[in-house]
Amino acid sequence: MDHYAGLSKRSPWLAAMLSIFMLSLIGIPPTAGFFAKYYVFNAALQANLVGLTVIGVINSAIAAYYYLRIIVVMYMRESEKDLPLLPVPTSLGVAVVLSAVATLYLGIWPQRVVDYALRSAQDLLR
């Protein structure tokens, strides 16, 4: 955890990308994680699995603490030692940025993917 301290000052882009991914894991809108959790919990409720849904929501709340802790450390704690920041290879940087864009895209406009998945599932059932 100490290696994340001060990351926002040493590499703002890496800290921002990691924050997007952490917020998605928590299920904060407008990220893909929000709609993923929404659809999973909604399906569980429609199947009358209320207990399982409650356990899932409690688990999500507990996990949110750990994910938010990383974000807090990155932005609000200074690094105690001068850690070198290794350069990010271009290909890795492109992959991380594309993943962040996809995470936000799927959180803002999820309907295209949902419609495609529904059509694919219906085609499989035929």
Chimera marker file (.cmm) of the C-alpha trace (Angstrom):
<marker_set name="trace">
<marker id="1" x="0.000" y="0.000" z="0.000" r="1" g="1" b="0" radius="0.5"/>
<marker id="2" x="2.914" y="2.337" z="0.675" r="1" g="1" b="0" radius="0.5"/>
<marker id="3" x="3.896" y="2.204" z="-2.989" r="1" g="1" b="0" radius="0.5"/>
<marker id="4" x="0.600" y="3.874" z="-3.933" r="1" g="1" b="0" radius="0.5"/>
<marker id="5" x="1.207" y="6.824" z="-1.615" r="1" g="1" b="0" radius="0.5"/>
<marker id="6" x="1.730" y="9.999" z="-3.624" r="1" g="1" b="0" radius="0.5"/>
<marker id="7" x="1.089" y="8.294" z="-6.968" r="1" g="1" b="0" radius="0.5"/>
<marker id="8" x="-1.160" y="11.180" z="-8.000" r="1" g="1" b="0" radius="0.5"/>
<marker id="9" x="1.835" y="13.517" z="-7.815" r="1" g="1" b="0" radius="0.5"/>
<marker id="10" x="4.353" y="11.171" z="-9.430" r="1" g="1" b="0" radius="0.5"/>
<marker id="11" x="2.056" y="9.948" z="-12.219" r="1" g="1" b="0" radius="0.5"/>
<marker id="12" x="-1.340" y="11.653" z="-12.406" r="1" g="1" b="0" radius="0.5"/>
<marker id="13" x="-2.451" y="9.608" z="-15.428" r="1" g="1" b="0" radius="0.5"/>
<marker id="14" x="-1.751" y="6.268" z="-13.779" r="1" g="1" b="0" radius="0.5"/>
<marker id="15" x="-3.531" y="7.404" z="-10.618" r="1" g="1" b="0" radius="0.5"/>
<marker id="16" x="-6.543" y="8.579" z="-12.641" r="1" g="1" b="0" radius="0.5"/>
<marker id="17" x="-6.746" y="5.325" z="-14.585" r="1" g="1" b="0" radius="0.5"/>
<marker id="18" x="-6.475" y="3.242" z="-11.418" r="1" g="1" b="0" radius="0.5"/>
<marker id="19" x="-9.153" y="5.410" z="-9.809" r="1" g="1" b="0" radius="0.5"/>
<marker id="20" x="-11.524" y="4.769" z="-12.708" r="1" g="1" b="0" radius="0.5"/>
<marker id="21" x="-10.977" y="1.030" z="-12.376" r="1" g="1" b="0" radius="0.5"/>
<marker id="22" x="-11.434" y="1.104" z="-8.598" r="1" g="1" b="0" radius="0.5"/>
<marker id="23" x="-14.635" y="3.135" z="-8.884" r="1" g="1" b="0" radius="0.5"/>
<marker id="24" x="-15.892" y="0.618" z="-11.424" r="1" g="1" b="0" radius="0.5"/>
<marker id="25" x="-15.162" y="-2.248" z="-9.043" r="1" g="1" b="0" radius="0.5"/>
<marker id="26" x="-17.151" y="-0.412" z="-6.360" r="1" g="1" b="0" radius="0.5"/>
<marker id="27" x="-20.025" y="0.043" z="-8.800" r="1" g="1" b="0" radius="0.5"/>
<marker id="28" x="-20.103" y="3.828" z="-8.970" r="1" g="1" b="0" radius="0.5"/>
<marker id="29" x="-21.918" y="5.349" z="-11.970" r="1" g="1" b="0" radius="0.5"/>
<marker id="30" x="-20.965" y="6.112" z="-14.756" r="1" g="1" b="0" radius="0.5"/>
<marker id="31" x="-18.727" y="3.061" z="-14.941" r="1" g="1" b="0" radius="0.5"/>
<marker id="32" x="-19.316" y="-0.393" z="-16.328" r="1" g="1" b="0" radius="0.5"/>
<marker id="33" x="-19.182" y="-1.842" z="-12.823" r="1" g="1" b="0" radius="0.5"/>
<marker id="34" x="-22.365" y="-0.001" z="-11.860" r="1" g="1" b="0" radius="0.5"/>
<marker id="35" x="-24.417" y="-1.613" z="-14.600" r="1" g="1" b="0" radius="0.5"/>
<marker id="36" x="-22.775" y="-4.983" z="-14.055" r="1" g="1" b="0" radius="0.5"/>
<marker id="37" x="-23.791" y="-4.961" z="-10.398" r="1" g="1" b="0" radius="0.5"/>
<marker id="38" x="-27.212" y="-3.568" z="-11.258" r="1" g="1" b="0" radius="0.5"/>
<marker id="39" x="-27.964" y="-6.370" z="-13.716" r="1" g="1" b="0" radius="0.5"/>
<marker id="40" x="-26.621" y="-9.100" z="-11.415" r="1" g="1" b="0" radius="0.5"/>
<marker id="41" x="-28.576" y="-7.872" z="-8.391" r="1" g="1" b="0" radius="0.5"/>
<marker id="42" x="-31.683" y="-7.279" z="-10.507" r="1" g="1" b="0" radius="0.5"/>
<marker id="43" x="-31.523" y="-10.826" z="-11.918" r="1" g="1" b="0" radius="0.5"/>
<marker id="44" x="-31.086" y="-12.236" z="-8.405" r="1" g="1" b="0" radius="0.5"/>
<marker id="45" x="-34.122" y="-10.304" z="-7.173" r="1" g="1" b="0" radius="0.5"/>
<marker id="46" x="-36.231" y="-11.460" z="-10.123" r="1" g="1" b="0" radius="0.5"/>
<marker id="47" x="-35.276" y="-15.049" z="-9.258" r="1" g="1" b="0" radius="0.5"/>
<marker id="48" x="-36.457" y="-14.451" z="-5.650" r="1" g="1" b="0" radius="0.5"/>
<marker id="49" x="-32.921" y="-14.712" z="-4.269" r="1" g="1" b="0" radius="0.5"/>
<marker id="50" x="-33.357" y="-11.848" z="-1.820" r="1" g="1" b="0" radius="0.5"/>
<marker id="51" x="-30.940" y="-13.294" z="0.742" r="1" g="1" b="0" radius="0.5"/>
<marker id="52" x="-28.245" y="-13.720" z="-1.862" r="1" g="1" b="0" radius="0.5"/>
<marker id="53" x="-28.833" y="-10.170" z="-3.080" r="1" g="1" b="0" radius="0.5"/>
<marker id="54" x="-28.509" y="-8.793" z="0.455" r="1" g="1" b="0" radius="0.5"/>
<marker id="55" x="-25.262" y="-10.727" z="0.930" r="1" g="1" b="0" radius="0.5"/>
<marker id="56" x="-23.998" y="-9.345" z="-2.397" r="1" g="1" b="0" radius="0.5"/>
<marker id="57" x="-24.839" y="-5.760" z="-1.462" r="1" g="1" b="0" radius="0.5"/>
<marker id="58" x="-23.168" y="-6.136" z="1.948" r="1" g="1" b="0" radius="0.5"/>
<marker id="59" x="-20.109" y="-7.672" z="0.295" r="1" g="1" b="0" radius="0.5"/>
<marker id="60" x="-20.002" y="-4.764" z="-2.167" r="1" g="1" b="0" radius="0.5"/>
<marker id="61" x="-20.125" y="-2.262" z="0.681" r="1" g="1" b="0" radius="0.5"/>
<marker id="62" x="-17.282" y="-3.999" z="2.496" r="1" g="1" b="0" radius="0.5"/>
<marker id="63" x="-15.205" y="-4.166" z="-0.699" r="1" g="1" b="0" radius="0.5"/>
<marker id="64" x="-15.838" y="-0.462" z="-1.333" r="1" g="1" b="0" radius="0.5"/>
<marker id="65" x="-13.878" y="0.356" z="1.816" r="1" g="1" b="0" radius="0.5"/>
<marker id="66" x="-10.795" y="-1.417" z="0.492" r="1" g="1" b="0" radius="0.5"/>
<marker id="67" x="-11.027" y="0.088" z="-2.985" r="1" g="1" b="0" radius="0.5"/>
<marker id="68" x="-11.601" y="3.609" z="-1.658" r="1" g="1" b="0" radius="0.5"/>
<marker id="69" x="-8.660" y="3.190" z="0.683" r="1" g="1" b="0" radius="0.5"/>
<marker id="70" x="-6.326" y="2.783" z="-2.293" r="1" g="1" b="0" radius="0.5"/>
<marker id="71" x="-7.716" y="5.946" z="-3.907" r="1" g="1" b="0" radius="0.5"/>
<marker id="72" x="-7.304" y="7.884" z="-0.665" r="1" g="1" b="0" radius="0.5"/>
<marker id="73" x="-3.703" y="6.709" z="-0.319" r="1" g="1" b="0" radius="0.5"/>
<marker id="74" x="-2.904" y="7.702" z="-3.923" r="1" g="1" b="0" radius="0.5"/>
<marker id="75" x="-4.309" y="11.215" z="-3.588" r="1" g="1" b="0" radius="0.5"/>
<marker id="76" x="-4.069" y="12.147" z="0.077" r="1" g="1" b="0" radius="0.5"/>
<marker id="77" x="-0.903" y="10.567" z="1.432" r="1" g="1" b="0" radius="0.5"/>
<marker id="78" x="2.609" y="11.656" z="0.659" r="1" g="1" b="0" radius="0.5"/>
<marker id="79" x="5.176" y="9.018" z="-0.105" r="1" g="1" b="0" radius="0.5"/>
<marker id="80" x="7.544" y="8.494" z="2.811" r="1" g="1" b="0" radius="0.5"/>
<marker id="81" x="10.377" y="7.406" z="0.548" r="1" g="1" b="0" radius="0.5"/>
<marker id="82" x="11.409" y="8.558" z="-2.870" r="1" g="1" b="0" radius="0.5"/>
<marker id="83" x="10.210" y="5.676" z="-5.022" r="1" g="1" b="0" radius="0.5"/>
<marker id="84" x="11.312" y="5.693" z="-8.642" r="1" g="1" b="0" radius="0.5"/>
<marker id="85" x="8.535" y="5.620" z="-11.194" r="1" g="1" b="0" radius="0.5"/>
<marker id="86" x="9.305" y="3.182" z="-13.966" r="1" g="1" b="0" radius="0.5"/>
<marker id="87" x="8.359" y="4.367" z="-17.439" r="1" g="1" b="0" radius="0.5"/>
<marker id="88" x="5.186" y="2.845" z="-18.815" r="1" g="1" b="0" radius="0.5"/>
<marker id="89" x="5.730" y="1.201" z="-22.205" r="1" g="1" b="0" radius="0.5"/>
<marker id="90" x="3.635" y="2.757" z="-24.952" r="1" g="1" b="0" radius="0.5"/>
<marker id="91" x="1.716" y="-0.439" z="-25.659" r="1" g="1" b="0" radius="0.5"/>
<marker id="92" x="0.787" y="-0.823" z="-21.987" r="1" g="1" b="0" radius="0.5"/>
<marker id="93" x="-0.225" y="2.839" z="-21.775" r="1" g="1" b="0" radius="0.5"/>
<marker id="94" x="-2.480" y="2.464" z="-24.800" r="1" g="1" b="0" radius="0.5"/>
<marker id="95" x="-4.050" y="-0.695" z="-23.347" r="1" g="1" b="0" radius="0.5"/>
<marker id="96" x="-4.723" y="1.014" z="-20.005" r="1" g="1" b="0" radius="0.5"/>
<marker id="97" x="-6.264" y="4.098" z="-21.632" r="1" g="1" b="0" radius="0.5"/>
<marker id="98" x="-8.428" y="1.966" z="-23.958" r="1" g="1" b="0" radius="0.5"/>
<marker id="99" x="-9.592" y="-0.081" z="-20.975" r="1" g="1" b="0" radius="0.5"/>
<marker id="100" x="-10.515" y="3.077" z="-19.072" r="1" g="1" b="0" radius="0.5"/>
<marker id="101" x="-12.395" y="4.446" z="-22.081" r="1" g="1" b="0" radius="0.5"/>
<marker id="102" x="-14.258" y="1.140" z="-22.447" r="1" g="1" b="0" radius="0.5"/>
<marker id="103" x="-15.099" y="1.157" z="-18.730" r="1" g="1" b="0" radius="0.5"/>
<marker id="104" x="-16.596" y="4.627" z="-19.002" r="1" g="1" b="0" radius="0.5"/>
<marker id="105" x="-18.292" y="3.942" z="-22.354" r="1" g="1" b="0" radius="0.5"/>
<marker id="106" x="-20.007" y="0.834" z="-20.985" r="1" g="1" b="0" radius="0.5"/>
<marker id="107" x="-21.094" y="2.808" z="-17.950" r="1" g="1" b="0" radius="0.5"/>
<marker id="108" x="-22.540" y="5.719" z="-19.925" r="1" g="1" b="0" radius="0.5"/>
<marker id="109" x="-24.031" y="3.819" z="-22.889" r="1" g="1" b="0" radius="0.5"/>
<marker id="110" x="-24.534" y="0.199" z="-21.788" r="1" g="1" b="0" radius="0.5"/>
<marker id="111" x="-27.652" y="-0.414" z="-23.865" r="1" g="1" b="0" radius="0.5"/>
<marker id="112" x="-25.830" y="-1.304" z="-27.094" r="1" g="1" b="0" radius="0.5"/>
<marker id="113" x="-23.890" y="-4.084" z="-25.401" r="1" g="1" b="0" radius="0.5"/>
<marker id="114" x="-26.943" y="-5.282" z="-23.461" r="1" g="1" b="0" radius="0.5"/>
<marker id="115" x="-29.039" y="-5.427" z="-26.646" r="1" g="1" b="0" radius="0.5"/>
<marker id="116" x="-26.269" y="-7.308" z="-28.440" r="1" g="1" b="0" radius="0.5"/>
<marker id="117" x="-25.976" y="-9.797" z="-25.579" r="1" g="1" b="0" radius="0.5"/>
<marker id="118" x="-29.748" y="-10.344" z="-25.528" r="1" g="1" b="0" radius="0.5"/>
<marker id="119" x="-29.856" y="-10.934" z="-29.297" r="1" g="1" b="0" radius="0.5"/>
<marker id="120" x="-26.940" y="-13.354" z="-29.018" r="1" g="1" b="0" radius="0.5"/>
<marker id="121" x="-28.629" y="-15.260" z="-26.175" r="1" g="1" b="0" radius="0.5"/>
<marker id="122" x="-31.865" y="-15.455" z="-28.163" r="1" g="1" b="0" radius="0.5"/>
<marker id="123" x="-29.970" y="-16.753" z="-31.189" r="1" g="1" b="0" radius="0.5"/>
<marker id="124" x="-28.373" y="-19.449" z="-29.048" r="1" g="1" b="0" radius="0.5"/>
<marker id="125" x="-31.767" y="-20.567" z="-27.737" r="1" g="1" b="0" radius="0.5"/>
<marker id="126" x="-33.187" y="-21.041" z="-31.251" r="1" g="1" b="0" radius="0.5"/>
<link id1="1" id2="2" r="1" g="1" b="0" radius="0.2"/>
<link id1="2" id2="3" r="1" g="1" b="0" radius="0.2"/>
<link id1="3" id2="4" r="1" g="1" b="0" radius="0.2"/>
<link id1="4" id2="5" r="1" g="1" b="0" radius="0.2"/>
<link id1="5" id2="6" r="1" g="1" b="0" radius="0.2"/>
<link id1="6" id2="7" r="1" g="1" b="0" radius="0.2"/>
<link id1="7" id2="8" r="1" g="1" b="0" radius="0.2"/>
<link id1="8" id2="9" r="1" g="1" b="0" radius="0.2"/>
<link id1="9" id2="10" r="1" g="1" b="0" radius="0.2"/>
<link id1="10" id2="11" r="1" g="1" b="0" radius="0.2"/>
<link id1="11" id2="12" r="1" g="1" b="0" radius="0.2"/>
<link id1="12" id2="13" r="1" g="1" b="0" radius="0.2"/>
<link id1="13" id2="14" r="1" g="1" b="0" radius="0.2"/>
<link id1="14" id2="15" r="1" g="1" b="0" radius="0.2"/>
<link id1="15" id2="16" r="1" g="1" b="0" radius="0.2"/>
<link id1="16" id2="17" r="1" g="1" b="0" radius="0.2"/>
<link id1="17" id2="18" r="1" g="1" b="0" radius="0.2"/>
<link id1="18" id2="19" r="1" g="1" b="0" radius="0.2"/>
<link id1="19" id2="20" r="1" g="1" b="0" radius="0.2"/>
<link id1="20" id2="21" r="1" g="1" b="0" radius="0.2"/>
<link id1="21" id2="22" r="1" g="1" b="0" radius="0.2"/>
<link id1="22" id2="23" r="1" g="1" b="0" radius="0.2"/>
<link id1="23" id2="24" r="1" g="1" b="0" radius="0.2"/>
<link id1="24" id2="25" r="1" g="1" b="0" radius="0.2"/>
<link id1="25" id2="26" r="1" g="1" b="0" radius="0.2"/>
<link id1="26" id2="27" r="1" g="1" b="0" radius="0.2"/>
<link id1="27" id2="28" r="1" g="1" b="0" radius="0.2"/>
<link id1="28" id2="29" r="1" g="1" b="0" radius="0.2"/>
<link id1="29" id2="30" r="1" g="1" b="0" radius="0.2"/>
<link id1="30" id2="31" r="1" g="1" b="0" radius="0.2"/>
<link id1="31" id2="32" r="1" g="1" b="0" radius="0.2"/>
<link id1="32" id2="33" r="1" g="1" b="0" radius="0.2"/>
<link id1="33" id2="34" r="1" g="1" b="0" radius="0.2"/>
<link id1="34" id2="35" r="1" g="1" b="0" radius="0.2"/>
<link id1="35" id2="36" r="1" g="1" b="0" radius="0.2"/>
<link id1="36" id2="37" r="1" g="1" b="0" radius="0.2"/>
<link id1="37" id2="38" r="1" g="1" b="0" radius="0.2"/>
<link id1="38" id2="39" r="1" g="1" b="0" radius="0.2"/>
<link id1="39" id2="40" r="1" g="1" b="0" radius="0.2"/>
<link id1="40" id2="41" r="1" g="1" b="0" radius="0.2"/>
<link id1="41" id2="42" r="1" g="1" b="0" radius="0.2"/>
<link id1="42" id2="43" r="1" g="1" b="0" radius="0.2"/>
<link id1="43" id2="44" r="1" g="1" b="0" radius="0.2"/>
<link id1="44" id2="45" r="1" g="1" b="0" radius="0.2"/>
<link id1="45" id2="46" r="1" g="1" b="0" radius="0.2"/>
<link id1="46" id2="47" r="1" g="1" b="0" radius="0.2"/>
<link id1="47" id2="48" r="1" g="1" b="0" radius="0.2"/>
<link id1="48" id2="49" r="1" g="1" b="0" radius="0.2"/>
<link id1="49" id2="50" r="1" g="1" b="0" radius="0.2"/>
<link id1="50" id2="51" r="1" g="1" b="0" radius="0.2"/>
<link id1="51" id2="52" r="1" g="1" b="0" radius="0.2"/>
<link id1="52" id2="53" r="1" g="1" b="0" radius="0.2"/>
<link id1="53" id2="54" r="1" g="1" b="0" radius="0.2"/>
<link id1="54" id2="55" r="1" g="1" b="0" radius="0.2"/>
<link id1="55" id2="56" r="1" g="1" b="0" radius="0.2"/>
<link id1="56" id2="57" r="1" g="1" b="0" radius="0.2"/>
<link id1="57" id2="58" r="1" g="1" b="0" radius="0.2"/>
<link id1="58" id2="59" r="1" g="1" b="0" radius="0.2"/>
<link id1="59" id2="60" r="1" g="1" b="0" radius="0.2"/>
<link id1="60" id2="61" r="1" g="1" b="0" radius="0.2"/>
<link id1="61" id2="62" r="1" g="1" b="0" radius="0.2"/>
<link id1="62" id2="63" r="1" g="1" b="0" radius="0.2"/>
<link id1="63" id2="64" r="1" g="1" b="0" radius="0.2"/>
<link id1="64" id2="65" r="1" g="1" b="0" radius="0.2"/>
<link id1="65" id2="66" r="1" g="1" b="0" radius="0.2"/>
<link id1="66" id2="67" r="1" g="1" b="0" radius="0.2"/>
<link id1="67" id2="68" r="1" g="1" b="0" radius="0.2"/>
<link id1="68" id2="69" r="1" g="1" b="0" radius="0.2"/>
<link id1="69" id2="70" r="1" g="1" b="0" radius="0.2"/>
<link id1="70" id2="71" r="1" g="1" b="0" radius="0.2"/>
<link id1="71" id2="72" r="1" g="1" b="0" radius="0.2"/>
<link id1="72" id2="73" r="1" g="1" b="0" radius="0.2"/>
<link id1="73" id2="74" r="1" g="1" b="0" radius="0.2"/>
<link id1="74" id2="75" r="1" g="1" b="0" radius="0.2"/>
<link id1="75" id2="76" r="1" g="1" b="0" radius="0.2"/>
<link id1="76" id2="77" r="1" g="1" b="0" radius="0.2"/>
<link id1="77" id2="78" r="1" g="1" b="0" radius="0.2"/>
<link id1="78" id2="79" r="1" g="1" b="0" radius="0.2"/>
<link id1="79" id2="80" r="1" g="1" b="0" radius="0.2"/>
<link id1="80" id2="81" r="1" g="1" b="0" radius="0.2"/>
<link id1="81" id2="82" r="1" g="1" b="0" radius="0.2"/>
<link id1="82" id2="83" r="1" g="1" b="0" radius="0.2"/>
<link id1="83" id2="84" r="1" g="1" b="0" radius="0.2"/>
<link id1="84" id2="85" r="1" g="1" b="0" radius="0.2"/>
<link id1="85" id2="86" r="1" g="1" b="0" radius="0.2"/>
<link id1="86" id2="87" r="1" g="1" b="0" radius="0.2"/>
<link id1="87" id2="88" r="1" g="1" b="0" radius="0.2"/>
<link id1="88" id2="89" r="1" g="1" b="0" radius="0.2"/>
<link id1="89" id2="90" r="1" g="1" b="0" radius="0.2"/>
<link id1="90" id2="91" r="1" g="1" b="0" radius="0.2"/>
<link id1="91" id2="92" r="1" g="1" b="0" radius="0.2"/>
<link id1="92" id2="93" r="1" g="1" b="0" radius="0.2"/>
<link id1="93" id2="94" r="1" g="1" b="0" radius="0.2"/>
<link id1="94" id2="95" r="1" g="1" b="0" radius="0.2"/>
<link id1="95" id2="96" r="1" g="1" b="0" radius="0.2"/>
<link id1="96" id2="97" r="1" g="1" b="0" radius="0.2"/>
<link id1="97" id2="98" r="1" g="1" b="0" radius="0.2"/>
<link id1="98" id2="99" r="1" g="1" b="0" radius="0.2"/>
<link id1="99" id2="100" r="1" g="1" b="0" radius="0.2"/>
<link id1="100" id2="101" r="1" g="1" b="0" radius="0.2"/>
<link id1="101" id2="102" r="1" g="1" b="0" radius="0.2"/>
<link id1="102" id2="103" r="1" g="1" b="0" radius="0.2"/>
<link id1="103" id2="104" r="1" g="1" b="0" radius="0.2"/>
<link id1="104" id2="105" r="1" g="1" b="0" radius="0.2"/>
<link id1="105" id2="106" r="1" g="1" b="0" radius="0.2"/>
<link id1="106" id2="107" r="1" g="1" b="0" radius="0.2"/>
<link id1="107" id2="108" r="1" g="1" b="0" radius="0.2"/>
<link id1="108" id2="109" r="1" g="1" b="0" radius="0.2"/>
<link id1="109" id2="110" r="1" g="1" b="0" radius="0.2"/>
<link id1="110" id2="111" r="1" g="1" b="0" radius="0.2"/>
<link id1="111" id2="112" r="1" g="1" b="0" radius="0.2"/>
<link id1="112" id2="113" r="1" g="1" b="0" radius="0.2"/>
<link id1="113" id2="114" r="1" g="1" b="0" radius="0.2"/>
<link id1="114" id2="115" r="1" g="1" b="0" radius="0.2"/>
<link id1="115" id2="116" r="1" g="1" b="0" radius="0.2"/>
<link id1="116" id2="117" r="1" g="1" b="0" radius="0.2"/>
<link id1="117" id2="118" r="1" g="1" b="0" radius="0.2"/>
<link id1="118" id2="119" r="1" g="1" b="0" radius="0.2"/>
<link id1="119" id2="120" r="1" g="1" b="0" radius="0.2"/>
<link id1="120" id2="121" r="1" g="1" b="0" radius="0.2"/>
<link id1="121" id2="122" r="1" g="1" b="0" radius="0.2"/>
<link id1="122" id2="123" r="1" g="1" b="0" radius="0.2"/>
<link id1="123" id2="124" r="1" g="1" b="0" radius="0.2"/>
<link id1="124" id2="125" r="1" g="1" b="0" radius="0.2"/>
<link id1="125" id2="126" r="1" g="1" b="0" radius="0.2"/>
</marker_set>
